[in-house]
């Protein structure tokens, strides 16, 4: 049996969600989840596609080439070809946003910019209450388990950031993970808010005992060491606070990259 705690989240609202668009499987799944959340919360969706300036700069060199499907010839890619491909991708993504948003009756807008992806997303997120991005994108940069753009937002975005993994839909279980009382309230509030909207089971994982007043019931579980939090890798959606004391012992980038979960960073 797990002990239980209770809390309030009735005043929390979500009115604008920003989702970053690209063709990666994680971003595609993240779009669907962002639209569903916007529909359930009554929030407006802003979808942003960034044309990576690095691709255009690369056309000025001789290294960017592709193989013709018809002749097998290696052909240098020029700026006109990059623009053509980018326009086709943008049109396809906008169609997806329209289709999914209409299914959920979500008010939305689509925008596109050409520039450095990291900075353009930061600029677009200034008035967003939640930013959704896939953990790996399709930029010019070499990709790793946690894409360079997702990593940049972890460090620099002032809004909560939901980094979406390969989960095709919202997982059945939400975990709020906390190591200190200062971050505990915000983490538990978000966990309960999302749970109420999406009808999911929740559990708080923490390193210390907390006293909470009356409200809705939630299971709590205590762990002995900070690194014990890795045992929930792949189990469901994880909510953490980037300023939590946990991340003096656990590297934040490594944690997010290793979890293979959708991770919401406050």
Secondary structure as GFF3:
##gff-version 3
##sequence-region A 1 266
A	DSSP	beta_strand	4	7	.	.	.	ID=ss1
A	DSSP	beta_strand	16	21	.	.	.	ID=ss2
A	DSSP	alpha_helix	25	41	.	.	.	ID=ss3
A	DSSP	beta_strand	44	52	.	.	.	ID=ss4
A	DSSP	alpha_helix	53	58	.	.	.	ID=ss5
A	DSSP	beta_strand	65	67	.	.	.	ID=ss6
A	DSSP	beta_strand	74	76	.	.	.	ID=ss7
A	DSSP	alpha_helix	79	104	.	.	.	ID=ss8
A	DSSP	beta_strand	108	115	.	.	.	ID=ss9
A	DSSP	alpha_helix	117	124	.	.	.	ID=ss10
A	DSSP	beta_strand	130	134	.	.	.	ID=ss11
A	DSSP	alpha_helix	148	156	.	.	.	ID=ss12
A	DSSP	beta_strand	161	164	.	.	.	ID=ss13
A	DSSP	beta_strand	173	178	.	.	.	ID=ss14
A	DSSP	alpha_helix	181	198	.	.	.	ID=ss15
A	DSSP	beta_strand	201	206	.	.	.	ID=ss16
A	DSSP	beta_strand	216	222	.	.	.	ID=ss17
A	DSSP	three_ten_helix	226	232	.	.	.	ID=ss18
A	DSSP	beta_strand	237	240	.	.	.	ID=ss19
A	DSSP	three_ten_helix	245	248	.	.	.	ID=ss20
A	DSSP	alpha_helix	252	259	.	.	.	ID=ss21
A	DSSP	beta_strand	263	265	.	.	.	ID=ss22
###
